[in-house]
Amino acid sequence: MEFANLSLTVREDGIAWIEFNRPKALNAFNTETLLELEKALDHVAADPSLRVLVLTGGGEKAFVAGADIAEMADMGATRARVFSSVGHRVFDKLEKLPVPTIAAVNGFALGGGMEVALACDLIYASDRAKFGQPEVNLAVIPGFGGTQRLPRKIGSMRALELCFTGDLVSADKAREIGLALEVFPAAELRACVDGIAKKIASKGPLAISAMKRVVIEGASCDPRTANLLEQETFGVLFGSEDQKEGMRAFLEKRPASFQGR
């Protein structure tokens, strides 16, 4: 598919990459880019061969350096509310994709850039990456889900500190506080993340999708309900061809060939 502000690559191994590409704006989100991201997400969601989706930024400076201040500067309250709702709608779609999603943060992930990373399941960072929610410097708050996803990732007190101060944190600090899983040298980020994506893609796709759903839905349930959800899902997977193949392959001491059925 052709886009003005991002590119989408879907490979035969079931791994897709979305690369944000607005170099003059450091890949910042304007409405057009958000709608293009939504279109790309709708496209990959309809692809039954998809196993993993990776998001990254084009160029060496930025993953996504925030929302586009040039577009926001003259917004009134109503238009700003609509802009926020678009970001929420798109990032909710990202979060709810049935496949694992990975943010490969190669540079600045600020404001909306940090929020799109937070909507992914896994975050890996380049050693050049910088993270932050600096909206208070503009007398506003995060508008694309940052006030809700960030505390769920790193705890409310640390999230409030970042949002109150607007401070940027390094990749190493992000890893220390649980915002990023690992930090890789800039030149190796894509290859390292691709290796992780390939490992995930080699597993049983129905189990991976079910795992994601149970973890996310279970987090908002009481423990008893969450455990019942796990039990039900565990049982359902035993009706799949992949479960039979996986266990036969284990007993026969050979690699499994999963078909997503």
Protein Blocks (a to p, Z undefined) as FASTA:
>chain_A
ZZfkbccdddfkopacdddddfknnopacfklmmmmmmmmmmmmmpmkbmbdcdddedjk
bcbecjcfklmmmpcfklmmmmmmmmmmmmmmmmmpcbdcddddfbdcehjlmmmmmmpm
bdcddfkbccddfklmnopacfehpmmmmmmmnojklmmmmmmnopacdfklmmmnopaf
bdcdfklmmmmmmmmmmmmmmmcfklmmmmmmmmmmmmmpcfklmmmmmmmmmmmmmmpf
klmmmmmmmmnopacddehZZ
